[in-house]
Amino acid sequence: MKGLKNMAVLALVLAAALPLFGRGRTDSGGSSGGDTSREVHLVGYLLGEELVGMADVMRELNIKLKRDINATMEIRYIGWGDLASKYPLVLASGDLDWIYTAPWAFYSQEAGKGAFKELTQDLIRTYMPRHYAALDPVAYKQAEVEVNGKKGIYMIPTSTPDRKVGSILIRRDLRLKYGVPEIKRITDIEPYLEAIKKNEPGMTPMMLDNTYDIKRPWGDMMTERGLYIEDVYFATGSGLNVGYDIQDPTGRIHSIFDPDYRGGAIEAARKVKSWYDKGYINSDAFGNTVRSKEAFSQGKSAVAFGNSIDLQSNMATAVDNGWDVEIIPIVSPDRKAARDAYTNNGVAVAANSRNVERTLMALDLLMQESSYVMLDYFGIEGKNYVMTGDGKVAMPAGVTNDTNTYPPDAAGFWFVSKDLQPPLASWTNSYIAHRQELGGILINDALKGFQINKEPIKTEEANCANVFSQYGSPLFLGAVRDVDAAYAELERNAKTAGYDRCVEEARRQMAAFVLSLQ
């Protein structure tokens, strides 16, 4: 009996120690359900450029991860200019555990190649309990893609989709200085571009980069004309202009070569060409890797293209510089835009990761634990930010947005919970008004969960993507001699490459998807 009693006592002692040595312990005291007895080193990839303060943040992050789940982490970056070429190479190398992904960042393409591990709700529930509790079940449906004839989930979507819309920034102080009327749409912007070209010799009216910006003026004008289509073949730096109207629940597939779209596409291209010919757009856009929003903050571009979220830092820099700026949302004629999908920011686990469970446990902390979110999104308190008395995030004394080594939203952790992020003290009245306006602009897109399976037309899609890169990009930028001839050349080469098959396959799959929703 005495031996049994001693064994019972020993069992109680071991049970008490288990949260410290055998399972994940967290700041909130909850268990994340995995064995953490073996220390592991995790490698993750984000998009963009590494910030100067990243090393300091990672040092603090690894102290927390080591304490909570007996892991350390290394984060590497894929630059915007290298995204299309480097993203698949990183996955093929096998030297990673997780990577940022989204429909616009090769999610369905790489899942279809077998580069991502298939995840289940049970797996997420077990190793990411916080995220599982915060995630709307709709997110799982949106994340489904078909791989080898079977639908599955290959990413961890964000629990808090961005409340944002495509937008542009302009210098209100310069607009008023040169007597330019108020601008509410990009189609009204030419007098402003003309004034900048004439009066600001050190500034390019629109300094575009070769990845994000190059198609924006044309695409924004298509949106404002009511001709925007959600491109079902879109990925960063590509797309076939085949898609659906976000306000049409039938899912009818259109292309820019359809009669209803042809005239508007050509008209928008003519307008952009006129801007290009007048020197309002930089002639080196194909070789430029600096986004317009960065050039804007440097005083080199009079327009910044982005969205409601990623233009925050530019507005903060403008305040530091004493500039008055305006944010202009890009919306349809009835002032509507689609809400973001849960999948628009997400993370995939590499198929050959040897640390799947610990990767999920680490991501649960990064995405849903308050102290982790403040660290990975805002940096180190006292160095990169301070909290104001009214609960807002502000810059420490002597630190500006330009000198901050880890500015908010800039590190690439766009998938973490926004419900745990306080407002910024730097938000201007115009930005606050813009955020309030979004409530009346954003509408649900019932077809957001559609993910096209490119396998049946992978050769045609790849060939058409090359055609749009070679012939479409110059047309959309305005860097062509004759818009009508360039448009005809694009259409002819696209049709030869198998464009009609891509359109028909999109129609077939969309029809099946719409039927599945009924």
Secondary structure, DSSP 4 states (H G I P E B T S, - for coil): -HHHHHHHHHHHHHHHHHHHHTEEE-TTS-EEEEE-SS-EEEEEEEES---TTHHHHHHHHHHHHHHHHSEEEEEEEE-GGGHHHHHHHHHHH---SEEEE-GGGTHHHHHHTT-B--B-HHHHHHH-HHHHHHS-HHHHHHHEEEETTEEEE-SEE-SS-----EEEEEEHHHHHHTTPPP--SGGG-HHHHHHHHHH-TT-BSB---TTTTTTHHHHHHHHHTT---EETT--TT---SEEE-TT-TT--EEETTSHHHHHHHHHHHHHHHHHHHTTSB-TTGGG--S-HHHHHHTTSBSEEEEETTTTHHHHHHHHHHT--EEEEE---TTS-EEPPPGGGSEEEEBTT-S-HHHHHHHHHHHHH-HHHHIIIII-SBTTTBEE-TTS-EEPPTT--TTT-SS-TT-SS-TTS-GGG-PPBTT--HHHHHHHHHHHHHEE--TTTT-----GGGHHHHHHHHHHIIIIIHHHHHT-SS-HHHHHHHHHHHHHHHTHHHHHHHHHHHHHHHHHHT-
